[in-house]
Amino acid sequence: MKSAARASHPGEEMLCVVHGRIAILLDGEELVLSKGDCLYFSGETPHEVRSLGKQKAEVLVVVAQTGAT
C-alpha cells in the first residue's frame, strides 16, 4: 500500500476517487473512499492519503489557494 506523506497547506482541497479505494487520515480520523466518492476540506487540516487494495487507486486532486503570494 502506497501512502502519501502527511501534509497541510493553505487553501482548500478536493479529492475524487476515479478508480479503486483510498483511506484518508484527516485530522486524526480515517475515512475510506471508493470509486465515485468525493471529499472537500481545508488544506490546513493535516491529511495523509493511501491506496487500499492490490492495485493503486486513481484520484483526481484539486487544490485551490487563495491570496497566494
N, C-alpha and C positions, 0 to 999 in steps of 0.2 A: 504494500500500500504506500503510495507516494503522498507526501504531505508537503504543503507549502509552509514556509516559516511564519510564525506568528507575526502579525502586522497590525499597525494602526497608522492612520494618516488623516490629514484634513480632508474635508469634503464628504461625499456620500458614495455608496457603493450598491450596485445591484448585481445579483448573481442569478442566472437562469440555466438550469441543467438541460443540456441538449441531448445527452446520451449517458446512460449509466446512473450511478448513485454516488453521492458525496456525503460526508459528515463535515459540518462546520461547527467549530468551537467558537461561540460568540459570547464574549464576556463571561466565560466560565460555564455556559450552558451548551450542551451538544445537541444539534439539530441534524436530522437526516433528511436529505432532499433527493427526490427521484426525478426521472425524465419529466419535463414539463413544469416542475416546481420552480418558483422564483422567490427571492428574498431581497428585501431592500433595507438598508441600515446605515447608520452613521459610520463613516470610515474611521472615526476616532475611537469607536468601540473595538477593543482588542479582538482579533479574529484569526483563525487558522483553519484551513480547508484541506481535506484529504479525500482521495478517491476510495470508494468501497468496492470490493469485488476483485475478480481476476483481471479485468480489462480497465484501462484508465477511463475515467469519466471525461466527457466533453462539457465544458461550462462556458457560457458567454458571460463575461465580466465587464461591467460598465462602471467607470469611476468618474465622478464629477467633482471638480474642485472649484470652489467659488472664491473670488478675491485672491487668485494666485498672484504671487509676486515674482 
